[in-house]
Amino acid sequence: MGYSEEEILIWLSYNGINSDKIEKLENIFDSLKDIQYFNKNEFESLGLFNSNIIEKLLSSNIDDVLNIIYNMKKSNNIGILTIYSENYPINLEYIQNKPFVLYYKGNIELINSNSLAIVGTRKPTLYGKWACEKFTKELISYNLTIISGLAYGIDTIAHKTALSNNGQTIAVLGCGINKIYPKSNKALFYDIENNGLIISEFSPDTEPFKYNFPHRNRIISGLSSGVLVIEAQKNSGSLITASHALNQGKEVFSLPGNINSLYSEGTNALIKDGAKLVQNVEDILVELENILHLEYNTKASINSIELGDTESCIYTILKDGPLHSDLIALKSGLDINMVNSTLTILEIKGIVKELAPSIFTIC
């Protein structure tokens, strides 16, 4: 009877055959089912695989692979989508080099939600951290799902901020879904699994090889309606994601930064090359409203919390970004002791937080 095309896709994916090779196989055969009967000479005649891969495919029993995947689905709560699945993501159907198999954990309904990717450096400055939190909070208030890559830095801040503010987030991995990378994000991984969505095109036990990450970036941009880049060095992975977005016809937004900062070289270069300069969330929304139906999600806001005159003064000053308490005192004309005690009260109320010693920002 043989195996279905979907089963063949899963078998190929499990053996590390990437989407580029699968796409070439599809162009060669009327049906991928033909490949299950191939011998060594027939594989070699394709000119697509080296001898190690051919031996791996020949020694890999399809039934065994399908049983392994089935057991993973049961024991590790892993779901699988292929291009033949009804809920295969619409945004990925027409991108170049689309993933043929996706493994996931969490709420798969998020896969086709209105979304925006937020990416950036693994070593953000205080400015970058503040901007990432600010934009993430404002974007989720319009029911936009935040997509990122679970990496250190901006990715982590975007995921955490979305979840801690009752928003939705999707993490796209550069390794298998049974692997947690970086390990320091273990708690975040489980939080996203329980309250968001984790996906990967790599077979579940694939290690986080360096070359996987640029490859997965096309999925981050492909799933999204646009990409916001917050601090990036030249030739960084974030710029690869932005490049994929442009090739996919997606909007690219870039946060301007200090011309003397290494972490603003990439974002400023994107703006120079035509990316949309972003100063506030409206700069993003005005571009997305033409392609998405956006609705404001009414949430408890700072306006619903009663603030005293001094608290309101400091809160207003911090709207423009993180500041040292000495500068807050200078701008407000308040005594430094009054500023410090008011900041402590605002911290207790959950309105501001200390980013670094004596440097505060709005939560």
N, C-alpha and C positions, 0 to 999 in steps of 0.2 A: 504493500500500500504506500509506503514511503512517508515522508514527513511534510508538513505544510510549510509554506514560505515563511510564516511567522516563526515556526520552530527552527528553521534553518538560520534565520536572522539571529535568534537567541544563541544558537550554537556558534555561529561565526563571531558574535560579540564576545561570548565567553572565552573564546580562544584569541582574543585581542585583535581581531580584524577590524580596522577602523572604518569610519563612514566613507572615506574617500575610496578605499578598496571595494567596499560593498557597492558603492555607486557605479564603479567600473564593471563589476560583475553583472549588475543589473542591465548595463548597456550591452553586455555581451550575450546574455541569455534571455530567452523569452520568459523563463521562470527560474528563480533561484533554486527551485527544487532539483534542477538538473545536477547541481554540484554535489549532491549527496552520494552520487554514484561514481564520482571521479576516482581514478587511480593516480599514481605518482606521475606518470608520463603526461596525463591530461592536465594535472595541476601545473606541471612545469611548462606546458605549451601555452598557458595563459600569460606567462611573463609578469605576473603580479606578485608572486610570493617567493621569498628565498627558501633555501632547502630546509632550514630549521622550522619555518612556519608550515611548510608542506608536510614535514614529518609529524608536526604537532596535530595538524588537521586529520591526517591519516590514522593516527593513534588515538584520536579523541572520539569516543563512542557517543553518538548523538543522544541515545537513551540515557546514558550516564549523566551527561551534561544537563539534560532536561530534568532529571531527578534531583540533581544538586540544586538547580535553580528553584525547583518546586519546594524542596526542603528549606531553602533560604527564605522563601516567601512565607512559609508557615512559622519558622522559628525566629526569624529576624524581622518579621513584619515588612517585607520588601514587596513593593508593587512593580509591575513591568508594563511599559507602553512600547508598542512598535508602530511603525508607519501604518499598519493595518488596524490599529486600535481606533475605536470611535472617538475617544477623547484625546487622541494625539493632538498636541498643541497647534492651533491654527497658525500662530505666528512663525512656527518653524517649518511649515509645509513647503514654503516657497523660497527659503534661503539657500544659498549655495552651500553644498556639503552638509546637508541636514543630517542630524543623528537618526539612525534607523531604529535604534533601541535606546530606551531611557529607563533607568531603574529609579525608584523613588521611595521615600518614606514621608508620611504626613498627609496633609489635605490636598489631594490631587485636583480638587476643584479650583484651586488657585492658579493652575497652569494656564488657564485662558482668561484670567482676570486682567483688568486695566492695570498696567504696571510701568514702573520706571526703574532703570538700573542706576545704582550709585556706586561708583568705583573710585579708587584713588590710592595714594601711597600707603605703604605699610608702616611708615614712620611720620604720621601727621604732626604738624605744629599745633599749638593751642588754637590758632586761627582755623586750621583745618578741622580740628575736633569740634569746635564751636559751630562752624558752618555746616558740617555733616549732621550734627544733631538738630540744628535749626531747620534745615531743608527737609530732613526726614520727617520731623514732627509735622511740618506744614503740608507736606505731600500726602501723608497718610490721612490727614484731615479731609482730603478729597477722595478718600477710598482708593488711593493708588497703592498697589502692592509694591514693596521695595525689593528689588532683585540685586544680589551681589554674590561674591565668591567665597565667603567664610574665611578670607585671609586675615592676617594681622591688620591693624590700622583702620583705615576708612571702612573696609568691608565689615569688620567686627562692630564698629560704632553704628553703622547703618542698620545692621540686623538687630542689635541690642536696643537701639532707640525705637525702632518700629515696634518691637515686641513689648517694651516697657510702657509704651503709650497706646496699647490696644490696637496696634496696626498689624498688617499682614506682611510676611516676608518670605522670599524664596532664596535658598542657597544652592548655587550650582557648583558642584565639586570638580576638582581636578584629579580625583582619585576615585576608587570604588566606594560604594555607599556603606560598606562594612568597615571602612577606615575613617578615622577622625583625624583631620589635619587642618591646622596645627593642633597638637594634643591639648594645648592650653585652652582651646575652644570646646572642650568636651561638654561642659555644662550648657554652652550656647547651642551646640549641635542638638542635644536632647530637647532643649527648649524649642528650637525650630521644628524638630520632628513632632513635638506634641502640639505646637501652636501655629505652625506654618508648613512649609514644604521643602524637602531636600531632594535634589535630583542629580543624576550623573549618567553619562553615556558609557562610562567604563564599567566593565564587569565587576561585580561586588567586591572582590578581594584585590583589585588593582592598587598597587602602591602609588603614593603621590610623586610620580616621576616628574622631573622638572619640565620636560617637553609636553606634558599633558595640559599644563595651565594655559599657555597661549592658545592651544587647540580648543579648550572649553570656553574661551572668551566669546566665541561666535554665538554660543548658546545664550550667554548672559545678554548680549545685545539683541539676539534673535527673538527672545521671549518678550523683550521690552518694547514699549512705544518710543522710547528715547533713552539716552545715556547721559547722566550728569557726572562729570569728572571733577573731583575735589582734590586738588594738590597731586601733582604727578611729575616725576622727573622725565627728562627726554628718554625716548626708547623704552619706556616702562610698559608693563602689561596693561595698564589702564589705557594707554594710547593705542594698543592693539585692539582693545575692546571698542574704542572710539572709531578706529578704522573699519572694523567689521560693521559697526552701526551705519557708517556712511555708505558702505558697499550694499547694505541691506535697505537703504533708503530711509533710515531712521534719523530722528533728530539727535543732534549732539549739543549738549550744553556744557559750558566750562566756567568754573569759578576763577575770576582774575586774582592774581596774587602779587606779592612783593617781587619786583624785578630782580632783586638780589638773592632771592631764595631759590635753592636747587629744586625745591618741591613745587615751585610755581613755573619752572621752565616749560614743562609739558603743557600745562593748562593755558599759559599765555600764548604758547605756540599754536595751540588749537584755535584760540580766538583769532590770532593773526591769519590763520588759514581758513577762517569762515565759520567756526563754531559759534553758537549763540552765547554771547557774554551774559552771565547770570548775576544779577545783584539782589534779586528777591524772587520769591516763589511765583509771582505773577509773570515773570519773564519766561518761566517754564509752562505755566498753565495756558497762556495765550497761544502758544504753539500747539499744545496738545488738544485744546478744546475743539479744534477743527477735525480731529480724528477720533476723539473719545468723548463720551457723554459723561462729564464730570459733575458730581454732586457733593456739596459740602456736607461732611459728617459732623453734625453738631455734637460737641464734646464739652466737658467742663473746661473752662478756660480761666486765664488769670483774671478776667473781668468779673468772674463769679466769686472771686475771693476778695473780701473787703481788706483794703490796704490803707494804712495811715498815710499822712502827707509825706513823711520822711521815707517810708517804704516805697511809695509811689514814685518819688523823686529818684531814688536809687534804681528802682526797676526800670524806669524810663531811660536812664543813662546806660544801663546794661543792655538795652535792646540793640544798641549799635555794635555789641560784641564784648568779649571778655576784657576786663580791666583790673589793674592792681587797685587795692583799696585806697592807696595814696592818691591815685589819679581820680578815683570816684570822689574823694574828699575835695580835691582841687576843682573838679567840674561842678560839684554840687554846692560848694561853699560851706559844707558842713564840717564840724569838728571831727577829726579822725576817730576819736573814741565813740562818737555818735554813729559814725559810719560802720565801724566794726561791730558794735552792739546790734545795729539794725540788720547788718548782713547775717549775723548769727540767728536773729529772729526769722529772717527770710529763708535761711537754710532749714530751720526747724519746720517751717510751713511748706517746705518742698518747692519753693519758688526759685531759689538760686542755689548754686553749688560751687564749691571751691575746686577749680581745675588744677591749680598748682598753688604753692604757698602764697597766700594773700591775693591770688588772682581769681576773680569770680565771674560766673556767667549765669544766664538764665537757664533753668532746667528744661 
